[in-house]
Amino acid sequence: MIGWIGLGHIGRAMAERLSEEYELLVWNRTIEKANGFKTVARTPEEVAEKCDVIFLSLYDSEAVRQVSERLLSVNLRGKIIVDTTTNHHEKVLEFHEIYRNVGAFYLESPVIGSVIPARNGQLTILVSGEREAFERVRPYLQKLGKRIFYFNEPGKATKLKLINNFVLGAFMAALGEAIALGEKAGLSREEIIEILENGAGNSMVLSAKKTKLLNDDYSTHFSVKNLVKDLSYAYDLAVASRKAVPLNATVREIYRLAFEKGLEELDFSVVYRLFREL
């Protein structure tokens, strides 16, 4: 039985995908989010006691720390923690250490992609940690992802994920502002998006968000709140690396406008709406 802790938007999609082939024991802090799963644990400690492989899909490193404290109350020797959370680059190194100190394996395994790729097993997965543990969980990861990149160096997968999400946020902001500009100039949204698809805007981002943009559908696949957290983590990485990142700061503040309007729980493609309303 595989343990799964964390059933947010992408966590639930991944867990549902994995449950097509494997038996899962799931736990979520808000228990109602576990509706529909066959076996639901009462506590994270129960997951740790009954499962040798435990996936985490949590909001941030503080949530990982809190859950880890509870898991560590159980004998974890020989067990594998697969953490798909997008973590802080410093905190993730601490997680490697605390699990190693009790004889467990910790694999930082952030994923690239959102709800639909997760449902279809089309994620890209970045993994850092011990190869022995990686090989043991590879079949589960292959069920979730089409591309899996393995790195032996702890922290490397997290750094790469933060850089990827910096580009993700910046590209979506550029698309949103460009479409809003085109409409103000008298062009139709459909025309603008079609030309961008066949020009400089052609990208996985536009392909994934095209329907949302055309239909003003901002139901959440990846929230503004999560993106701003990742952009903040990327900024902390830049500070630690002594590297100026003026674009990161600008992009982050653009998305923070959504918080002023109470839109932070919506999909980050809502940035187009923010630009349209300026």
C-alpha positions in Angstrom: 0.0 0.0 0.0 1.3 3.5 -0.9 0.8 6.4 1.4 -0.4 9.8 0.1 -0.5 12.9 2.2 -1.9 16.1 0.6 -4.9 16.4 -1.6 -4.9 19.9 -3.1 -5.6 20.4 -6.8 -2.6 18.7 -8.2 -2.1 16.3 -5.2 -5.6 14.9 -5.7 -5.0 14.5 -9.5 -1.8 12.6 -8.9 -3.3 10.4 -6.2 -6.2 9.6 -8.4 -3.9 8.7 -11.3 -1.8 6.4 -9.0 -4.8 4.8 -7.5 -5.8 3.5 -11.0 -3.0 0.9 -10.6 -2.0 0.8 -6.9 -3.7 0.7 -3.6 -3.5 4.0 -1.7 -3.9 5.1 1.9 -4.6 8.8 1.8 -4.7 11.6 4.4 -5.5 15.3 4.2 -5.8 17.9 6.9 -9.2 18.8 5.6 -10.7 15.3 5.6 -13.5 16.2 3.1 -10.9 16.4 0.4 -10.3 12.7 0.7 -13.9 11.9 -0.5 -13.9 9.4 -3.2 -10.8 7.5 -2.1 -11.2 3.9 -1.0 -9.0 4.0 2.1 -8.6 7.1 4.2 -6.2 7.4 7.2 -7.2 9.1 10.4 -3.8 10.6 10.9 -0.5 11.0 9.1 1.0 8.7 11.7 -1.3 6.0 10.5 0.0 6.4 7.0 3.6 6.2 8.3 2.9 3.0 10.2 1.2 1.2 7.4 3.1 2.3 4.3 6.7 1.9 3.2 6.4 4.6 0.5 4.8 7.9 1.4 4.1 10.7 -1.1 3.8 14.3 0.1 2.0 17.0 -1.9 1.8 20.0 0.3 1.6 23.8 0.0 5.0 24.8 1.2 8.0 23.9 3.3 6.3 24.9 6.5 3.6 22.4 5.8 6.2 19.7 5.0 8.0 20.5 8.3 4.7 20.1 10.3 3.8 16.8 8.6 7.3 15.5 8.9 7.3 16.1 12.7 4.3 13.8 12.9 5.8 11.2 10.6 9.0 11.1 12.6 7.1 10.0 15.7 6.9 6.6 13.9 9.7 4.2 13.1 10.6 5.2 9.5 13.7 3.1 9.1 13.9 1.9 5.5 10.8 3.8 4.4 10.8 6.3 1.5 9.4 9.8 1.5 8.6 11.1 -2.0 8.0 14.9 -1.6 6.4 16.4 -4.6 6.0 19.8 -2.8 7.8 22.8 -4.3 10.1 23.6 -1.4 12.4 26.3 -0.3 16.0 25.6 -1.5 17.4 25.7 2.1 14.6 23.9 3.8 14.7 20.9 1.4 18.2 20.2 2.5 17.0 20.1 6.1 14.4 17.5 5.1 17.1 15.3 3.5 19.0 15.4 6.8 16.2 14.8 9.3 14.9 11.7 7.4 18.5 10.4 6.8 19.1 10.7 10.6 16.3 8.2 11.3 17.3 5.7 8.6 14.7 6.8 6.1 15.1 7.9 2.5 13.9 11.3 1.3 13.4 12.1 -2.4 12.6 15.7 -3.3 10.5 15.2 -6.3 8.8 18.5 -7.5 6.7 18.1 -10.6 6.3 20.4 -13.6 2.7 20.5 -15.0 -0.6 21.1 -13.4 -3.9 19.2 -13.0 -4.6 18.0 -16.5 -1.1 16.6 -17.1 -1.2 15.0 -13.6 -4.5 13.3 -14.5 -3.0 12.0 -17.7 0.4 10.9 -16.4 2.1 13.6 -18.5 4.0 15.4 -15.7 7.7 16.1 -15.8 9.3 15.0 -12.5 12.6 16.2 -11.1 14.1 14.0 -8.4 17.1 14.5 -6.1 18.1 11.9 -3.5 19.7 8.5 -3.2 19.5 6.3 -6.3 18.5 3.2 -4.4 15.3 4.9 -3.2 14.7 6.4 -6.6 14.9 3.0 -8.3 12.4 1.6 -5.8 9.8 4.2 -6.5 10.5 4.7 -10.3 7.4 2.6 -11.3 5.2 5.0 -9.3 6.8 8.0 -10.8 6.5 6.6 -14.3 2.7 6.3 -13.7 2.7 10.0 -13.0 5.2 11.4 -15.4 6.3 11.2 -19.0 9.7 12.6 -18.3 11.7 11.9 -15.2 15.0 13.6 -14.4 17.2 12.2 -11.7 19.9 14.0 -9.8 22.0 12.6 -7.1 22.8 16.0 -5.6 20.3 17.1 -2.8 18.6 20.4 -3.6 19.2 20.4 -7.3 15.7 19.3 -8.3 14.2 22.1 -6.1 16.5 24.8 -7.6 15.5 23.7 -11.1 11.8 23.7 -10.2 12.0 27.2 -8.8 13.7 28.5 -11.9 11.1 26.8 -14.1 8.3 28.4 -12.2 9.9 31.8 -12.5 9.8 31.4 -16.3 6.2 30.1 -16.1 5.0 33.1 -14.2 6.9 35.6 -16.4 5.6 34.0 -19.6 2.0 33.9 -18.5 2.2 37.6 -17.4 3.7 38.5 -20.8 0.8 36.6 -22.6 -1.8 38.3 -20.4 -0.5 41.8 -20.9 -0.1 41.2 -24.7 -3.6 39.9 -25.1 -5.0 42.8 -23.0 -3.1 45.3 -25.2 -4.3 43.7 -28.4 -7.9 43.9 -27.3 -7.5 47.6 -26.3 -6.2 48.2 -29.8 -9.3 46.8 -31.3 -8.3 43.2 -32.0 -10.3 40.2 -31.0 -9.0 37.9 -28.3 -9.4 34.9 -30.7 -7.3 36.6 -33.4 -4.6 37.6 -30.9 -4.3 34.1 -29.4 -4.2 32.5 -32.9 -1.4 34.7 -34.0 0.5 34.2 -30.8 0.1 30.4 -31.2 1.8 30.6 -34.5 4.3 33.2 -33.5 6.4 34.2 -30.5 3.8 33.1 -28.0 3.8 29.5 -29.2 4.5 27.5 -25.9 3.3 24.9 -23.5 2.0 27.7 -21.4 -0.3 29.1 -24.1 -1.4 25.6 -25.1 -2.4 24.8 -21.6 -4.2 28.1 -20.9 -5.7 28.9 -24.3 -9.2 27.6 -23.4 -9.2 29.4 -20.1 -8.2 32.7 -21.7 -10.9 32.4 -24.4 -13.6 31.5 -21.9 -12.6 33.6 -19.0 -12.4 30.4 -17.0 -10.1 30.8 -14.0 -11.0 27.7 -12.2 -7.9 26.6 -10.4 -5.3 24.3 -11.8 -2.3 26.2 -10.3 -3.3 29.1 -8.1 -1.9 32.6 -8.0 -1.2 32.0 -4.3 1.0 29.0 -5.1 2.8 30.8 -7.9 3.6 33.8 -5.7 5.0 31.4 -3.1 7.3 29.8 -5.7 8.4 33.2 -7.0 9.2 34.3 -3.5 11.3 31.1 -3.0 13.0 31.8 -6.3 13.8 35.3 -5.1 15.3 33.8 -1.9 17.5 31.5 -4.1 18.7 34.6 -6.0 19.6 36.4 -2.8 21.5 33.3 -1.5 23.3 33.2 -4.9 24.1 36.9 -4.8 22.3 37.4 -8.1 20.1 40.3 -9.0 16.7 39.3 -10.5 14.7 42.4 -11.3 12.3 40.6 -13.5 11.4 38.2 -10.8 10.5 41.0 -8.4 8.4 42.7 -11.1 6.5 39.5 -12.0 5.9 38.7 -8.4 4.4 42.1 -7.7 2.1 41.8 -10.7 0.6 38.6 -9.4 0.3 40.1 -5.9 -2.3 42.5 -7.4 -4.6 39.5 -7.3 -4.4 39.4 -3.5 -5.8 43.0 -3.4 -8.8 41.9 -5.4 -9.3 38.6 -3.5 -8.4 36.5 -6.5 -5.4 34.7 -5.1 -7.1 31.3 -5.0 -7.9 31.4 -8.7 -5.7 30.0 -11.5 -2.7 32.1 -12.3 -4.0 32.7 -15.8 -6.2 35.3 -14.1 -3.3 37.6 -14.6 -4.8 38.4 -18.0 -7.9 39.7 -16.3 -5.8 41.9 -14.0 -4.1 43.5 -17.0 -7.4 43.9 -18.8 -8.9 45.8 -15.9 -5.9 48.2 -15.5 
